[in-house]
Amino acid sequence: MFGLFGLIIVGYLQRGINPLTTSLGGVLIINVLLSFRGGISFGGHLGGAVAGMICGFVMMAPAQRRVPEKWTYITPILVGLGSIAVAVATTR
C-alpha cells in the first residue's frame, strides 16, 4: 500500500499538486501514525514508499525527460530484487 502511496505522490508532484492538500494527505498521515503501533514494521512501510517513488519517477516520467521504454520494465524488477536483498541482509 505504501508503494502505491509513493507512486501517487510522484504523480501529484509532477503535476504541481501538493499531495498533503488532497484526500491522499489525510490517509497517508493516518497510515503513518498507525505504522508506529507495536508489531508493525515502519521500516517496511517506509521502504515500500521509497520503492514506489523510485518506480514512479521512471514509469511516469514527463515527456521532456522520457526514459527508454525498457527501463519502465527493468526498474520495478531491480527495485524488487533490491528489496529482497535488503530483507535478507537485515534478517541475519
DAZI-V289412 format. One record per residue. N is the residue number from 0. SS is DSSP state (hx for helix, st for strand, lp for the rest). PHI is phi in degrees with one decimal (* if undefined). OMEGA is omega in radians with two decimals (999 if undefined). Layout:
n: (N | N)
ss: (SS | SS)
phi: (PHI | PHI)
omega: (OMEGA | OMEGA)
This chain:
n: (0 | 1 | 2 | 3 | 4 | 5 | 6 | 7 | 8 | 9 | 10 | 11 | 12 | 13 | 14 | 15 | 16 | 17 | 18 | 19 | 20 | 21 | 22 | 23 | 24 | 25 | 26 | 27 | 28 | 29 | 30 | 31 | 32 | 33 | 34 | 35 | 36 | 37 | 38 | 39 | 40 | 41 | 42 | 43 | 44 | 45 | 46 | 47 | 48 | 49 | 50 | 51 | 52 | 53 | 54 | 55 | 56 | 57 | 58 | 59 | 60 | 61 | 62 | 63 | 64 | 65 | 66 | 67 | 68 | 69 | 70 | 71 | 72 | 73 | 74 | 75 | 76 | 77 | 78 | 79 | 80 | 81 | 82 | 83 | 84 | 85 | 86 | 87 | 88 | 89 | 90 | 91)
ss: (lp | hx | hx | hx | hx | hx | hx | hx | hx | hx | hx | hx | hx | hx | lp | lp | lp | lp | hx | hx | hx | lp | hx | hx | hx | hx | hx | hx | hx | hx | hx | hx | hx | hx | lp | lp | lp | lp | lp | lp | lp | hx | hx | hx | hx | hx | hx | hx | hx | hx | hx | hx | hx | hx | hx | hx | hx | hx | hx | lp | lp | lp | hx | hx | hx | lp | lp | lp | hx | hx | hx | hx | hx | hx | hx | hx | hx | hx | hx | hx | hx | hx | hx | hx | hx | hx | hx | hx | hx | hx | lp | lp)
phi: (* | -68.5 | -62.3 | -67.7 | -58.0 | -61.4 | -63.1 | -66.1 | -59.7 | -60.6 | -60.4 | -64.1 | -63.2 | -66.6 | -98.1 | 78.4 | -105.5 | -78.0 | -62.3 | -74.5 | -92.9 | -105.1 | -63.9 | -61.4 | -58.7 | -64.0 | -63.8 | -64.2 | -62.9 | -61.3 | -66.8 | -64.2 | -63.0 | -67.8 | -69.2 | -85.2 | -70.0 | -61.9 | 81.6 | -116.8 | -81.5 | -65.3 | -61.1 | -65.3 | -66.6 | -62.5 | -61.9 | -63.2 | -64.6 | -64.9 | -61.4 | -63.5 | -68.6 | -61.3 | -63.1 | -63.6 | -61.1 | -84.2 | -75.6 | -113.4 | -62.2 | -65.3 | -57.5 | -71.7 | -130.2 | -57.4 | -98.7 | -57.1 | -57.6 | -60.4 | -72.4 | -71.0 | -97.6 | -72.7 | -58.7 | -61.7 | -65.5 | -64.2 | -63.8 | -63.4 | -64.3 | -63.4 | -63.7 | -62.8 | -61.7 | -66.5 | -62.6 | -67.6 | -67.5 | -91.4 | -98.3 | -86.0)
omega: (-3.13 | 3.04 | 3.08 | 3.06 | 3.14 | 3.12 | -3.14 | 3.11 | 3.11 | 3.12 | 3.10 | -3.10 | 3.12 | 3.12 | 3.09 | -3.13 | 3.06 | -3.07 | -3.12 | 3.11 | 3.12 | 3.10 | 3.09 | -3.11 | 3.12 | 3.12 | 3.14 | -3.14 | 3.12 | -3.14 | 3.09 | 3.12 | 3.12 | -3.14 | -3.13 | 3.10 | -3.13 | 3.08 | 3.13 | -3.09 | 3.08 | 3.11 | 3.10 | 3.10 | 3.11 | 3.10 | 3.09 | 3.13 | 3.13 | 3.12 | 3.10 | 3.13 | 3.11 | 3.12 | -3.13 | 3.14 | -3.12 | -3.01 | -3.12 | -3.12 | 3.09 | -3.04 | -3.09 | 3.07 | -3.12 | 3.11 | 3.09 | -3.04 | -3.11 | -3.13 | 3.06 | 3.05 | -3.06 | -3.08 | 3.12 | 3.10 | 3.12 | 3.11 | 3.10 | 3.10 | 3.08 | 3.11 | 3.09 | -3.14 | 3.13 | -3.14 | 3.14 | -3.09 | -3.08 | 3.12 | -3.14 | 999)
